[in-house]
Amino acid sequence: AWVSKHVEQCVEATATCTTVPAPINELSVSPAWSPNGRTLAFVEASVEQQGAIGQPQVTQWYATRHLYLLPAGSDRPVEVAHTQGAAAPVWSENSQSLLFVDDDALYLIAQPGSAPVEVAGPLFSPGSWSAYFGEIAWATQFAWSQS
């Protein structure tokens, strides 16, 4: 999950895909299109060694993660301030709000441009994050009606 993943944008009509730009030594994960199709939310994180699996490594890796937004038709993602540690972005039904996991809690960006606000946490017992990113089933950690 933390070696060579990158989000791609694809054009159905031409069956072509392009990789969303990411800085060198970073990867992109957790893509989520807004329901209106105007904005892609995703997470960028550092590339880590494949064998580095354990609680300290997972904690350190999550600290490198940041939430980005990419407007449709653009090739320049914009980092969302105050989102270090972000994971699992989920849009509201009206595409105005964005819920995401960050530092063992849920955060909400209530409207475009507003600061994230913690709405619930912790999600796990202290010190018991999964030792492997792929084992965290985020969809089972929280539920949101998206309305």
Backbone as a ProteinNet text record, in pm:
[ID]
protein_1_A
[PRIMARY]
AWVSKHVEQCVEATATCTTVPAPINELSVSPAWSPNGRTLAFVEASVEQQGAIGQPQVTQWYATRHLYLLPAGSDRPVEVAHTQGAAAPVWSENSQSLLFVDDDALYLIAQPGSAPVEVAGPLFSPGSWSAYFGEIAWATQFAWSQS
[TERTIARY]
81.3	0	84.7	213.6	291.3	418.7	417	537	521.2	420.6	415.5	274.5	188.5	50.9	40	-42.3	-68	-210.7	-276.2	-411.1	-401.1	-492.3	-498.6	-635.4	-637.6	-762.4	-777.6	-895.9	-918.1	-1031.8	-1018.7	-1122.8	-1187.7	-1313.5	-1383.3	-1392.2	-1421.5	-1442.2	-1319.2	-1200.2	-1077.1	-1001.4	-1051.6	-987.6	-840.9	-814.3	-678.8	-675.8	-563	-546.7	-415.9	-416.9	-295.9	-281.7	-158.4	-130.1	-144.3	-213.2	-223.7	-84.3	-36.8	99.8	120.4	235.3	276.2	425.2	469.4	612.4	695.4	823.4	915.1	917.3	921.8	922.9	792.8	684.1	552.5	460	357.4	257.3	120.9	22.8	-113.1	-205.8	-297.3	-388.9	-525.4	-621.2	-754.9	-829.2	-840.2	-912.5	-1062.4	-1124.9	-1269.7	-1322	-1395.8	-1458.2	-1578.7	-1594.2	-1715.3	-1833.6	-1951.9	-2068	-2101.4	-2071.2	-2098.4	-1988.8	-1883.6	-1776.9	-1682.3	-1688.2	-1606.6	-1472.7	-1458.8	-1335.9	-1296.7	-1168.5	-1112.6	-1037	-1074.1	-998.8	-910.8	-787.7	-698.8	-591.7	-513.4	-410.5	-274.7	-177.3	-39.1	39.3	133.8	213.8	353	445.4	581.3	586.3	679.2	704.8	788.4	750	821.8	874.7	966.9	1021.2	911.7	911.6	806.5	806.6	922.6	929.9	906	885.1	868.8	724.9	693.4	557.5	561.8	491.6	483.4	419.1	377.5	307.4	387.1	517.7	592.5	598.9	615.1	622.1	488.6	378.1	245.9	221.2	253.8	234.7	317.6	443.6	530.7	480.2	433.1	385.6	260.6	168.2	48	81.9	187.2	226.5	275.2	307.8	353.2	237.3	118.1	2.6	-62.2	-108.9	-179.1	-292.2	-400.6	-517.5	-499.3	-533.2	-525.7	-658.3	-686.1	-803.4	-754.7	-817.7	-785	-913.6	-934.9	-1055	-1052.3	-1167.6	-1176.9	-1117	-1038.2	-976.2	-844.4	-808.2	-682.7	-575.4	-449.9	-340.1	-256	-312.8	-241.7	-322	-289.2	-357.7	-324.4	-419.3	-402.3	-409.2	-305.7	-304.8	-405.3	-481.2	-576	-500.9	-500.5	-427.3	-477.9	-388.3	-420.1	-473.1	-416.6	-462.9	-349.6	-243.3	-135.3	-190.7	-169	-218.8	-349.1	-397.4	-528.5	-537.5	-658.4	-689.4	-838	-875.2	-1014	-1109.9	-1085.6	-1180.9	-1314.5	-1423.7	-1559.5	-1636.7	-1695.8	-1771.1	-1914	-1972.1	-2115.5	-2190.8	-2318.4	-2400.6	-2404.9	-2398.5	-2405.8	-2268.5	-2163.4	-2026.2	-1969.2	-2029	-1982.4	-1896.7	-1918.6	-1847.3	-1761.3	-1654.4	-1563.3	-1527	-1549.3	-1516.6	-1391.6	-1299	-1180.4	-1125.7	-1045.5	-978.5	-846.5	-809.6	-681.8	-642.8	-524.9	-472	-572	-628.2	-717.7	-849.1	-894.5	-1021.9	-1084.8	-1211.9	-1281.2	-1282.5	-1255.6	-1257.3	-1354	-1412.3	-1507.1	-1464	-1461.5	-1449.3	-1591.3	-1656	-1799.5	-1834.1	-1743.9	-1767.4	-1632.9	-1627.5	-1499.5	-1424.4	-1297.9	-1213.7	-1214.8	-1307.5	-1311.2	-1209.1	-1167.6	-1070.3	-1135.3	-1058.8	-1111.5	-1143.6	-1252	-1295	-1310	-1252.9	-1267.2	-1411.2	-1471.5	-1610.2	-1624.5	-1523.8	-1530	-1391.6	-1365.2	-1238.2	-1224	-1140.9	-1055.3	-1133.2	-1076.2	-1137.7	-1088.5	-968.7	-908.8	-874.1	-853.2	-799.5	-657.8	-610.3	-475.5	-368.8	-286	-174.6	-213.4	-335.5	-375.8	-418.6	-357.2	-378.7	-331.6	-391.4	-347.3	-200.5	-123.4	18.3	41.6	-61.3	-45.3	-159.2	-125.1	-223.1	-339.2	-309.3	-413	-513.4	-482.2	-573.7	-676.7	-660.4	-755.9	-873.3	-986.4	-1107.9	-1181.7	-1145.3	-1199.4	-1351.5	-1410.5	-1556.3	-1624	-1553.5	-1611.5	-1579.7	-1499.7	-1462.7	-1561.9	-1634.5	-1732.1	-1839.1	-1953.7	-2060.4	-2105.1	-2135.8	-2178.5	-2282.7	-2392.8	-2500.8	-2468.7	-2365.9	-2322.3	-2426.4	-2523.1	-2620.8	-2602.2
-120.4	0	125.3	116.1	238.4	238.1	165.4	157.1	229	197.3	253.1	282.8	330.6	360.3	504.2	523.6	657.5	664.2	775	798.4	836.4	783.8	818.2	874.5	967	1017.2	953.4	902.1	834.6	901	899	950.5	829.6	807.7	688.6	685.5	799.6	804.6	762	791.5	757.6	642	595	485.7	517.4	643.3	683.6	732	710.1	751	827.6	922.7	995	993.9	984.8	983.4	1123.6	1136.3	1264.9	1299.7	1420.9	1457.2	1444.7	1389.5	1378.9	1411.3	1472.8	1501.8	1373	1386.6	1272.8	1213.5	1081.9	1006.7	1018.3	1049	1046.3	964.1	909.8	834.5	892.4	855.3	904	785	800.7	692.5	751.1	665.6	700.9	803.4	781.9	879.1	876.3	995.4	1006.5	1123.1	1093.2	1199	1254.9	1385.5	1446.6	1396.5	1383	1333.3	1414.9	1544.7	1624.7	1610.9	1534.5	1508.1	1624.8	1726.1	1846.1	1844.8	1761.4	1764.9	1624.2	1594.9	1469.3	1497.2	1429.5	1434.8	1310.4	1326.7	1212.4	1247.3	1147.7	1163.5	1137.1	1221.9	1196.9	1160.3	1067.6	1019.3	984.7	972.1	935.4	788.7	756.8	618.2	557.4	440.8	374.6	239.9	184.6	53.7	-50.7	-144.1	-246.1	-330.7	-360.2	-446	-373.2	-241.4	-162.7	-171	-277.9	-297.3	-318.4	-234.8	-242.5	-114.6	-112.7	3.8	133.7	136.7	262.3	307.7	213.3	248.8	301.4	238.4	284.6	425.8	449.6	582.3	687.3	655.1	748.9	773.7	668.6	684.4	771.4	750.2	833	979.9	1008.5	1147.5	1216.6	1140.6	1200.4	1230	1190	1199.2	1337.5	1384.7	1512.9	1498.8	1568	1566.6	1670.4	1632	1720.3	1720.5	1829.9	1841.9	1875.8	1813.5	1837.8	1866.5	1991.5	2022.6	1947.7	1905.3	1837.3	1926.2	1866.7	1940.8	2006.1	2003.2	2064.3	1957.7	1999.7	1907.5	1953.1	2042	2094.6	2072.6	1967	1943.4	2053.9	2080.9	2181.8	2112.7	2133.7	2074.2	2145.2	2067.4	2122.3	2144.2	2267	2301	2221.9	2193.6	2128.6	1986.1	1912	1774.7	1672.8	1702	1605.5	1482.2	1365	1240	1194	1263.7	1235.7	1097.9	1041.5	914	910	827.9	790.7	908.5	999.9	1109.6	1058.9	1118.2	1083.8	1214.7	1234.6	1356.8	1349.1	1464.1	1472.4	1457.6	1427	1407.3	1530.9	1650.8	1774.7	1825.1	1748.7	1781.7	1904.7	1947.7	2066.7	2035.1	1921.2	1885.3	1762.5	1752.8	1640.6	1588.6	1459.5	1392.3	1309.3	1307.3	1224	1183.3	1078.2	1029.8	1104.4	1141.5	1209.4	1188.2	1133.9	1116.1	1046.7	934.2	851.7	922	1010.9	1080.3	1112.4	1150	1195.7	1347.4	1404	1548.7	1582.7	1700.7	1748	1884.4	1898.8	2029.8	2061.6	2151.5	2175.7	2241.9	2324.2	2390.3	2419.8	2439.2	2464.6	2581	2557	2660.7	2670.2	2601.1	2609.2	2511.7	2540.1	2455.7	2325.7	2216.6	2090.7	2101.4	2035.4	2034.4	1889	1853.4	1717.9	1695.9	1585.7	1556	1428.9	1340.2	1217.4	1156.1	1095.1	1026.9	985.1	892.3	816.3	704.3	656.3	547.5	410.9	408.1	283.4	294.8	181.9	181.8	238.1	304.2	362.7	261.2	299.8	216.2	91.1	82.5	-42.8	-24.4	71.2	79.1	-50.7	-85.8	-205.1	-188.8	-295.9	-290.6	-282.8	-301.9	-298.2	-216.3	-114.9	-22.6	-94.9	-199.9	-271.2	-341.7	-357.8	-423.4	-328.4	-197.3	-102.7	-90.9	-143.3	-134.8	-7.4	105.6	234.3	236.8	170.3	172.5	111	26	-33.2	47.4	151.5	233.5	347.3	386.9	494.2	482.2	544.3	548.6	693.5	734.8	872	869.3	937.2	934.1	1017.1	1102.5	1184.9	1286.7	1321.7	1423	1549.4
0	0	0	31	43.8	-39.2	-150.6	-232.5	-366.8	-445.3	-581.2	-629.1	-543.3	-582.1	-631.6	-733.8	-784.9	-835.6	-809.4	-859.2	-1006.3	-1086.8	-1228.1	-1261.6	-1356.4	-1413.1	-1550.5	-1578.7	-1706.9	-1783	-1914.2	-2002.8	-2068.2	-2034.6	-2083.3	-2235.5	-2295.9	-2440.7	-2519.7	-2468.3	-2540.4	-2475.7	-2362	-2287.2	-2257.8	-2219.2	-2183.7	-2039.6	-1973.8	-1834.3	-1817.6	-1726.2	-1690.6	-1539	-1493.7	-1350.5	-1294.5	-1181.9	-1113.2	-1062.4	-1090.4	-1050.4	-899.3	-861.9	-722.1	-715.7	-608.8	-595.2	-597.8	-630.6	-629.4	-489.2	-481.9	-356.1	-278.3	-348.1	-285.6	-373.5	-312.4	-386.7	-355.4	-431.9	-409.4	-388	-290.8	-252.7	-218.1	-196.6	-146.2	-231.4	-362.4	-445	-417.9	-422.3	-402.2	-485.7	-590.6	-671.2	-597	-603.7	-548.8	-631.2	-570.9	-644.9	-770.6	-769.3	-889.2	-994.6	-965.2	-1061.1	-1084.5	-1000.9	-1023.7	-951.5	-846	-767.5	-722.2	-738.2	-690.4	-561.1	-453.5	-328.5	-324.4	-278.5	-262.6	-160.6	-124.5	-22.5	-86.4	-54	-92.3	32.8	16	128.8	79.4	172	132.9	93.2	6.8	-30.3	81	127.8	236.9	189.7	264.8	232.6	244.7	151.9	150.8	276.9	333.5	450.8	581.9	577.9	700.9	749.8	823.3	872.2	1022.8	1094.9	1239.7	1289.4	1415.1	1468.7	1452.8	1485.7	1468.4	1322.6	1229.3	1087.9	1036.7	1078.3	1035.7	1087.9	1213.8	1273.3	1200.4	1172.2	1101.2	959.9	892.6	755.7	750.5	842.5	844.2	865.4	938.6	962.4	834.9	730.1	603.9	508.9	544.4	454	460.5	344.2	333.8	233	258.4	170.1	59	-63	-179.5	-252.7	-320.8	-408.2	-548	-646.6	-786.9	-861.7	-902.9	-981.1	-1115.1	-1161.8	-1290.8	-1398.8	-1487.5	-1596.2	-1559.9	-1432.5	-1388.2	-1375.8	-1381.9	-1357.5	-1238.2	-1155.6	-1039.3	-911.4	-838.9	-711.6	-611.4	-522	-418.6	-282.8	-201.2	-68	21.4	98.5	194	324.9	373.9	495.8	616.1	707.7	835.3	818.4	723.1	700.3	708.3	779.9	796.2	867.3	807.5	863.1	800.2	698.6	638.9	573.6	577.3	512.5	481	386.7	357.5	339.8	244.7	224.2	169.1	219.1	175.4	157.4	41.7	10.9	61.5	89.1	116.9	-14.5	-4.4	-123.6	-213.1	-152.7	-231.7	-275.6	-250.3	-291.4	-222.4	-113	-43	78.6	142.7	264.6	239.9	317.3	302.8	441.6	463.2	588.3	563	659.2	643.1	779.1	777.8	897	908	1030.7	1053.3	1198.7	1221.3	1355.4	1447.9	1402.8	1483.6	1519.3	1432.6	1454.4	1319.9	1322.4	1201.8	1200.8	1084.7	1066.2	953.4	963.8	863.5	813.5	682	618.4	574.8	647.4	629.6	497.4	446.1	317	254.2	122.9	56.6	120.9	151.1	207.7	358.9	425.7	572.1	631.7	755.1	824.3	870	870.9	922.6	1071.5	1112.8	1252	1295.1	1409.7	1460.2	1503.6	1455.1	1490.2	1573.3	1571.8	1652.2	1664.8	1777.1	1795.7	1940.4	1972.9	1881.6	1811.2	1703.2	1628.2	1675.8	1732.6	1779	1926.1	1989.8	2125.8	2119.2	2224.4	2221.3	2182	2085.1	2041.5	1966.4	1914.9	1849.8	1705.3	1635.3	1491	1429.3	1319.7	1248.7	1210.5	1216.6	1184	1033.3	954.4	809.4	750.8	670.2	614.6	547.8	471.7	399.4	487.8	617	709.2	769.1	749.6	805.8	710	751.2	670.3	712.4	651.8	695.2	690.4	594.5	581.7	703.9	777.8	898.4	1023.6	1009.9	1125.2	1150.3	1047.2	1062.8	953.8	977.5	878.2	866.4	744.9	720.3	610.5	633.6	535.2	411.8	419.4	307.5	264.6	348.7	308.7	389.5
[MASK]
+++++++++++++++++++++++++++++++++++++++++++++++++++++++++++++++++++++++++++++++++++++++++++++++++++++++++++++++++++++++++++++++++++++++++++++++++++

